[in-house]
Amino acid sequence: MKDGFNAGAAEERAGAAESKRRTNMFGSNKIRIDKDLLAKIERYAKIAGYSSPGEFINHALEKELAKLEGADTEEEIKKRLRGLGYIS
């Protein structure tokens, strides 16, 4: 039983540390990414010289979202999303 307790405590500490890494000024952020997609992200991030997969993801998302900047209305946003192939 003692071993189970120690393992549980270690898991809890690891979870708390991971949570701290994901926390920003708005609170905790968590997204799920398919395992195969994550493997690609990790590979491309390493090849491109990013410090982490998270940095690569942030940069890629910023570039994609920038394509929507300047749209004033919901209809204009939808039009741009259609043009980018995100919605039909």
MOTATA-V817687 format. One record per run of one state. SS is the DSSP state (H for helix, E for strand, C for the rest). FROM is the first residue (numbers start at 1). TO is the last residue. Records with the same first field share a line. If there is no record, write none. Layout:
SS=FROM-TO / FROM-TO
This chain:
C=1-1 / 22-22 / 25-26 / 29-34 / 49-52 / 67-73 / 85-88
H=2-21 / 35-48 / 53-66 / 74-84
E=23-24 / 27-28
